[in-house]
Amino acid sequence: MVENKAKIVIIGAGMAGLMAANKLYTAPGSQHLFDISVVEGGGRIGGRINTAEFMGERIEMGATWIHGIGGSPIHEIADRIGALNSDQPWECMDGYSGQSTTVAEGGVELSPATVDPISTLFKNLMDFAQGKIAGESNFLRQGNYDKLSVGAFLRQGLESYWLSKNGVTEVNGCGEWSHKALEEAIFAMYENNQRTYTSAGELSTLDFVAESEYQMFPGEEITIAKGYLSVIESIASVLPPGLVQLGKKVTKIEWNPESESRNIPTPVTLHFADGSHTSADHVIVTVSLGVLKAGTREDSPLFNPPLPSFKTEAISRLGFGVVNKLFLRLSQPANDSDNPKSINKFPCLNFVFHQPESEFRRKRIPWWMRKTTTLQPIYQNSSILLSWFAGEEALQLEKLKDEEIINGVSTTISNFLIPRSQNENSESDSNGWSNGHKNQNDTVEFHFSQVLKSQWGSDPLFQGSYSYVAVGSSGEDLDAMAEPLPRTEESPKAPLLQILFAGEATHRTHYSTTHGAYFSGLREANRLLHHYNCI
């Protein structure tokens, strides 16, 4: 008599889900033990990895970077399949080898002598917060670190920096800018950039203590020439046709923590939006933390019975933010046909905005642009520009029409890239940029035609971008996220490992990353293989 195979259903065909399926399917002898399927609510694989094309250019709507190449499984796969090089241009984000232009609101082009001291200060503060610099901080006031935010720490560092300069003659500002106001605005630019790294809408919500637990691989951060999706497709390529089922959105997960017998067959039942259902011995849940947050609300419960309190409290305390990318196409103005290269002259631009209390803020600049830090071509001489948005600004971007976006961005850069003949406040010679007109100094005008934006916040399958450890939570909450259900001590007779959890928000040291999702999928697959004595 042949024993029935254990039925394993994986919810989500992103990095974590496909890696779990890959490991389970390819483990020696597993095909005789397991009946594996992956159910995906959307119409594609990849999850928050979504390589696309925009005006003939390869871009990433979601995950973009390999965060360190030393020891990264993502880099190893991309290198092995030849995805790190391409004949087609791609979103390489090379930053022109450091040749960026930093401009303050009002058209003040800033010299490295002004920007670099604040840049160094911010980097040193973040290195300390992330545990890269050992020793005592000269910037951290004595107090309770447990409730300190990264945002508060950074501002303490800036205040200490100013105090350390007490008695030093202040350098003159530039036009409407005082020197101190300029330093604070540059510092804010780096703070806003950090928001897109962490997905925290405000750094005041980002936990200081947990920041040092986050780990990165050594080496450079790079993009994948043939697209991040090539890595996903490689992982999925070992799976037979039909194992991954698209368009199967799970609406309810029923499980049996109160069962008095471990011998009941398929203790978990999944209900789908199309009205169908299926049963399983084990379910690996890889949906985003945003979906889990929504699924633990009383008005739309995903689990029946509800998850235990240790799990729901961790889900509630951890942070899950929104980061969106905006792509804009530079178009050739009709009156500039004699200068075909004009659309390729947009700088790698860094924005330094006036702070909220400043009387010099340009009222025409829309609020959703004021925490944007960069606008730059996706590679040198590309006609496709990219800008990043986080928090409330990212959510607002999702609501705007293309015309509103083009007008808002155009208005913003018109207050930064000002013709040389109209701007006497720059610290160095202007490059002659402007918006909307040309002057006798061969100023190039910029017009935008097409817009493409990500919309991770409003997508019901994700409801955000990636996780962070919020003030009030800790790395222990990430560990709690990874715990399978039911707990043996709470349900001693119930079937084991009914619900397992994977995804970037379940990894204590590599949360928010694709490699964190990779490791988590591998972890849960190995948990099941151990359970069935396959390892």
C-alpha positions in Angstrom: 0.0 0.0 0.0 1.4 3.4 -1.1 1.2 6.2 1.5 -0.5 9.4 0.4 1.9 12.2 -0.4 2.0 15.1 2.0 0.3 18.0 0.3 2.2 21.3 0.5 0.7 24.5 -0.8 2.8 27.7 -1.1 1.0 31.0 -1.2 2.8 33.5 -3.4 5.1 33.1 -6.4 7.7 35.7 -5.4 11.3 35.1 -4.4 10.4 33.3 -1.1 7.7 31.1 -2.5 9.5 30.0 -5.6 12.7 29.3 -3.6 10.8 27.1 -1.2 9.2 25.3 -4.1 12.6 24.9 -5.8 14.2 23.4 -2.7 11.3 21.1 -1.9 10.9 19.9 -5.5 14.6 19.2 -6.1 15.5 17.6 -2.7 16.4 13.9 -3.2 13.4 11.7 -2.9 11.0 14.5 -2.2 8.9 13.9 -5.3 7.8 10.6 -3.8 6.9 12.3 -0.6 5.3 15.6 -1.5 2.5 17.0 -3.7 3.7 20.6 -4.1 1.8 23.5 -5.6 2.3 27.3 -5.7 -0.8 29.5 -5.8 -0.3 33.1 -6.9 -3.0 35.7 -6.7 -1.6 37.8 -9.6 -1.1 37.1 -13.2 2.7 36.8 -13.1 5.5 35.3 -11.1 8.1 37.5 -9.2 6.0 39.3 -6.6 7.8 42.5 -5.7 10.3 41.7 -8.4 8.9 43.1 -11.7 11.2 43.8 -14.6 9.5 45.7 -17.4 10.3 47.8 -20.4 9.6 51.5 -20.8 10.1 53.2 -24.2 12.5 50.4 -25.2 14.5 50.5 -22.0 14.7 47.7 -19.5 13.7 48.9 -16.0 12.7 47.6 -12.6 9.4 48.5 -11.2 10.2 46.8 -7.9 13.4 45.3 -6.5 16.4 46.9 -8.2 19.7 46.2 -6.3 21.8 43.3 -5.4 22.9 44.6 -1.9 26.5 43.5 -1.8 28.0 40.8 -4.1 30.2 39.0 -1.5 28.2 35.9 -0.5 24.9 37.0 -2.0 22.9 34.1 -3.4 21.2 36.5 -5.8 24.6 37.6 -7.2 25.7 34.0 -7.5 22.6 33.0 -9.5 22.7 36.1 -11.7 26.4 35.5 -12.4 25.9 31.8 -13.2 23.1 32.5 -15.7 25.0 35.3 -17.4 22.5 38.0 -16.3 25.0 40.6 -15.1 25.8 41.8 -18.7 23.6 42.8 -21.5 23.8 44.2 -25.0 20.6 46.1 -24.3 20.8 49.2 -22.2 19.3 48.8 -18.7 18.6 50.6 -15.5 22.2 50.5 -14.2 22.0 53.6 -12.0 25.7 54.2 -12.4 25.4 57.7 -11.0 28.0 58.9 -13.6 30.8 57.7 -11.3 30.0 60.3 -8.7 29.5 63.2 -11.2 26.2 64.4 -9.7 25.0 68.0 -9.5 23.6 69.2 -6.2 21.3 72.2 -6.5 19.5 74.1 -3.8 16.0 75.5 -4.3 16.3 78.8 -6.2 18.9 77.5 -8.5 22.0 77.6 -6.2 24.4 75.0 -7.6 26.4 73.7 -4.6 30.1 73.0 -4.6 31.6 69.8 -3.1 33.1 72.0 -0.4 29.6 72.8 0.9 28.0 69.3 0.4 30.8 67.0 1.3 31.1 67.8 5.1 27.4 67.1 5.6 27.6 64.0 3.4 30.5 62.7 5.5 28.6 63.5 8.8 25.5 61.7 7.7 27.4 58.7 6.5 29.3 58.5 9.8 26.1 58.7 11.8 24.4 56.0 9.8 27.5 53.8 10.0 27.4 54.1 13.7 23.7 53.4 13.9 24.2 50.3 11.7 27.1 49.0 13.8 29.8 49.6 11.2 31.7 51.9 13.5 32.6 50.5 16.9 33.0 52.6 20.1 31.0 55.3 21.8 29.2 57.9 19.7 30.1 61.6 20.3 26.7 62.5 19.0 24.4 60.3 21.2 23.0 61.9 24.3 22.7 59.8 27.4 19.2 58.2 27.6 17.0 55.2 26.9 18.2 53.7 23.7 15.2 51.3 23.6 12.8 54.0 22.4 15.2 56.0 20.4 14.5 56.4 16.7 17.1 56.7 13.9 15.5 60.0 13.0 16.1 61.4 16.6 19.6 60.1 16.6 20.5 61.7 13.3 19.1 65.1 14.5 21.1 64.8 17.7 24.2 64.2 15.5 23.5 67.3 13.5 23.0 69.4 16.6 26.3 68.1 18.0 28.0 68.9 14.8 26.9 72.5 15.0 27.9 72.7 18.7 31.4 71.4 17.8 31.7 74.3 15.4 30.8 76.8 18.1 33.2 79.8 17.9 34.1 79.0 14.3 33.3 81.9 12.0 30.4 80.9 9.9 31.0 80.7 6.1 28.7 83.1 4.2 25.6 81.6 2.6 24.4 81.9 -0.9 21.8 84.5 -1.7 18.6 83.6 0.1 20.4 80.8 1.9 22.2 81.1 5.2 25.0 78.7 5.7 23.3 76.9 8.6 20.0 76.6 6.6 21.9 75.2 3.7 23.6 72.6 5.9 20.3 71.5 7.4 18.7 71.2 4.0 21.5 69.1 2.7 21.2 66.9 5.8 17.5 66.6 5.1 18.2 65.5 1.6 20.2 62.5 2.9 17.5 61.8 5.5 14.9 61.6 2.7 17.2 59.4 0.7 17.4 57.1 3.7 13.6 56.8 3.7 13.7 55.1 0.3 16.3 52.7 1.6 14.3 51.7 4.6 10.7 52.3 3.4 10.0 54.1 6.7 7.8 57.1 5.8 9.5 59.1 8.5 12.9 58.1 10.1 11.3 59.0 13.5 9.5 55.7 13.2 12.7 53.6 12.5 14.1 51.9 15.6 17.7 52.8 16.5 18.7 49.6 18.4 17.4 47.3 15.7 19.2 49.2 12.9 22.5 47.6 14.0 21.1 44.1 13.5 20.5 44.7 9.8 23.3 43.1 7.8 24.6 43.7 4.3 26.9 41.6 2.1 30.3 43.1 1.4 31.2 44.5 -2.0 29.5 46.8 -4.4 25.8 47.2 -4.9 24.8 46.5 -8.5 21.8 46.1 -10.7 21.1 43.1 -12.9 21.7 43.8 -16.6 19.2 41.3 -17.9 16.6 42.1 -15.3 15.9 40.9 -11.8 13.2 38.7 -13.3 15.9 36.6 -14.9 16.9 35.3 -11.4 13.3 34.5 -10.6 12.8 32.7 -13.9 16.0 30.6 -13.2 14.7 29.6 -9.8 11.3 28.7 -11.3 12.7 26.8 -14.3 13.1 23.5 -12.4 9.4 23.4 -11.6 7.2 21.4 -13.9 4.3 23.1 -15.9 1.2 23.5 -13.8 3.0 23.5 -10.4 2.6 27.3 -10.3 -1.0 28.4 -10.6 -1.6 32.0 -11.4 -4.8 34.0 -10.7 -5.5 32.0 -7.5 -6.0 34.7 -4.8 -6.4 33.2 -1.3 -9.2 34.8 0.7 -9.3 32.5 3.7 -6.9 30.1 5.5 -8.6 27.7 7.8 -6.4 25.7 10.2 -6.8 23.4 13.2 -4.8 24.5 16.2 -7.4 22.8 18.6 -7.4 19.4 17.0 -7.1 16.4 19.4 -5.4 14.2 16.8 -2.3 14.6 14.7 -3.6 12.0 12.3 -6.3 14.1 10.7 -5.7 14.4 6.9 -5.0 17.8 5.3 -5.8 20.0 8.4 -5.6 23.3 6.4 -8.1 24.5 3.9 -7.5 27.4 1.5 -10.4 29.3 0.0 -9.9 31.3 -3.2 -11.5 34.4 -4.7 -12.9 32.3 -7.6 -15.0 30.3 -5.2 -12.8 27.2 -5.2 -10.9 25.7 -2.3 -8.2 23.2 -1.6 -6.8 21.3 1.4 -3.2 20.8 2.5 -1.1 19.3 5.2 1.2 22.3 5.2 0.9 25.8 3.9 3.8 28.2 3.4 2.5 31.7 3.6 4.8 34.1 1.7 2.5 37.1 1.3 3.8 40.6 2.2 3.7 42.0 5.7 1.2 44.6 4.3 -1.2 41.8 3.4 -0.7 40.1 6.8 -1.5 43.5 8.5 -4.7 43.8 6.5 -5.5 40.1 7.1 -5.4 40.4 10.9 -8.0 43.2 11.0 -11.4 42.2 12.4 -13.2 43.4 9.3 -11.2 41.3 6.9 -9.7 38.3 8.6 -7.5 36.1 6.5 -7.1 33.3 9.1 -9.7 31.2 10.8 -9.3 30.8 13.7 -7.3 34.1 14.1 -3.6 33.9 14.5 -2.3 33.7 18.1 -1.5 36.9 19.9 2.3 36.5 19.7 2.0 36.5 15.9 -0.6 39.3 15.5 1.3 41.6 17.9 4.6 41.1 15.9 2.7 41.8 12.7 1.2 45.0 14.2 4.4 46.3 15.7 6.7 45.9 12.7 6.8 48.6 10.1 5.8 48.2 6.4 6.2 51.2 4.2 5.7 52.3 0.6 8.4 53.2 -1.8 7.6 54.0 -5.4 9.6 54.7 -8.5 8.7 57.3 -11.1 10.1 57.1 -14.7 9.8 60.0 -17.0 10.7 60.2 -20.7 12.5 63.3 -21.9 11.1 64.3 -25.3 12.7 66.3 -28.1 11.1 69.7 -28.3 9.6 70.6 -31.7 11.7 73.8 -31.9 15.0 72.0 -31.2 15.2 69.5 -34.0 18.6 70.9 -34.9 20.0 69.7 -31.6 19.2 66.0 -31.4 21.4 65.4 -28.4 19.6 67.9 -26.2 17.5 65.2 -24.5 20.6 63.5 -23.4 22.0 66.4 -21.4 19.9 66.1 -18.2 22.2 66.0 -15.2 22.3 63.5 -12.3 20.4 66.0 -10.2 20.2 66.1 -6.4 17.5 68.4 -4.9 18.1 70.5 -1.7 14.8 72.0 -0.7 14.0 74.8 1.7 12.8 73.5 5.1 9.1 73.8 6.0 9.6 76.9 8.1 11.5 78.8 5.5 10.0 82.0 4.0 11.8 81.3 0.7 9.9 78.1 -0.2 8.5 78.3 -3.7 4.8 77.8 -3.3 4.4 76.4 -6.8 6.5 73.3 -6.0 4.0 70.6 -5.1 4.3 69.1 -1.6 4.7 65.5 -2.9 8.0 66.6 -4.6 9.6 68.2 -1.6 11.1 65.0 -0.1 12.4 63.7 -3.4 16.2 63.6 -3.4 17.2 62.8 -7.0 16.2 62.9 -10.6 18.6 61.3 -12.9 18.9 59.3 -16.1 18.8 55.5 -15.6 22.2 55.3 -17.3 24.4 58.0 -18.8 22.8 59.7 -21.8 19.5 57.9 -21.4 16.3 59.8 -22.2 14.6 58.0 -19.3 14.8 59.7 -15.9 14.1 58.1 -12.5 13.1 59.5 -9.2 12.2 57.7 -5.9 9.3 58.4 -3.5 8.6 57.2 0.0 5.8 57.4 2.6 2.9 59.8 2.0 4.5 61.2 -1.1 4.7 57.8 -2.6 1.0 57.2 -1.9 0.1 60.5 -3.4 2.1 59.7 -6.5 -0.1 56.7 -7.1 -3.2 59.0 -7.1 -1.9 61.6 -9.6 -2.7 61.7 -13.3 0.2 61.7 -15.7 -0.3 65.3 -16.6 -0.2 66.3 -12.9 3.0 64.5 -12.5 4.6 66.1 -15.5 3.5 69.5 -14.4 4.7 69.0 -10.9 8.1 67.7 -11.9 8.6 70.4 -14.5 7.6 73.1 -12.0 10.1 71.7 -9.5 13.1 71.6 -11.8 12.3 75.1 -13.2 13.1 76.3 -9.6 16.4 74.4 -9.7 17.9 74.4 -13.2 17.9 78.2 -13.8 19.6 79.8 -16.8 23.0 81.3 -16.1 21.7 84.7 -17.2 19.0 84.6 -14.5 21.0 83.1 -11.6 23.8 85.0 -9.8 23.8 82.9 -6.7 25.4 79.7 -7.7 28.6 78.8 -6.0 30.2 77.6 -9.2 29.6 78.3 -12.9 26.3 77.0 -14.1 26.0 74.5 -16.8 23.4 76.6 -18.6 20.4 74.4 -17.8 16.8 75.7 -17.8 13.3 74.6 -18.3 10.8 75.8 -20.8 13.0 78.2 -22.9 16.4 78.7 -24.4 18.7 81.7 -23.9 21.8 83.0 -25.6 24.0 80.7 -23.5 22.8 77.6 -25.4 20.7 76.6 -22.5 18.9 73.2 -23.0 15.2 73.0 -22.3 13.6 69.8 -21.0 10.2 68.4 -21.8 8.6 65.2 -20.5 6.2 63.1 -22.6 5.6 59.7 -21.0 5.2 58.6 -17.4 5.4 55.2 -15.7 5.1 54.7 -12.0 5.0 51.8 -9.6 1.9 51.6 -7.3 2.9 49.2 -4.5 0.8 50.9 -1.9 -2.6 50.5 -3.7 -1.9 47.0 -5.1 -4.1 44.7 -3.0 -1.6 41.8 -3.4 1.2 43.8 -1.7 -0.2 46.9 0.1 3.3 48.3 0.4 6.9 47.7 -0.5 9.0 46.2 2.3 9.4 45.9 6.0 11.4 47.8 8.6 11.8 47.5 12.4 9.6 50.3 13.8 10.1 52.0 17.2 8.3 49.7 19.6 9.2 46.6 17.7 12.5 44.6 17.6 14.4 41.8 16.0 12.4 39.5 18.2 9.3 40.4 16.3 11.0 39.3 13.1 11.8 36.0 14.7 8.2 35.7 15.8 7.1 36.2 12.2 9.1 33.2 11.2 7.6 30.8 13.8 5.4 28.1 12.3 1.9 27.3 13.7 0.6 25.7 15.8 3.2 26.0 18.5 3.7 22.5 20.0 3.4 23.7 23.6 0.1 25.4 22.9 -1.4 22.6 20.7 0.4 19.4 21.8 -2.0 17.1 19.9 -2.6 19.1 16.8 -1.0 18.3 13.4 2.5 20.0 13.3 3.7 22.7 10.8 0.2 23.5 9.5 1.2 27.1 8.6 4.7 28.2 7.9 5.8 31.7 7.2 8.4 33.0 4.7 9.2 36.3 3.1 11.6 39.2 3.7 9.7 40.3 6.8 10.5 37.0 8.5 14.3 37.3 8.4 15.9 39.0 11.4 19.1 40.3 9.7 18.2 40.5 6.0 14.6 41.9 6.1 13.5 44.2 3.3 15.8 42.4 0.7 15.4 39.8 -2.0 18.1 37.7 -0.5 16.3 37.8 2.8 13.2 36.5 1.0 15.5 33.9 -0.7 16.9 32.7 2.7 13.4 32.6 4.3 12.0 30.3 1.5 15.0 28.0 1.9 14.5 28.0 5.7 10.9 26.9 5.5 11.6 24.3 2.9 14.4 22.8 5.0 12.0 22.9 8.0 9.6 20.6 6.2 12.4 18.4 4.8 13.7 17.9 8.4 10.2 17.1 9.5 10.0 14.3 7.0 13.6 13.2 7.6 14.7 14.2 4.1 17.8 16.0 5.5 
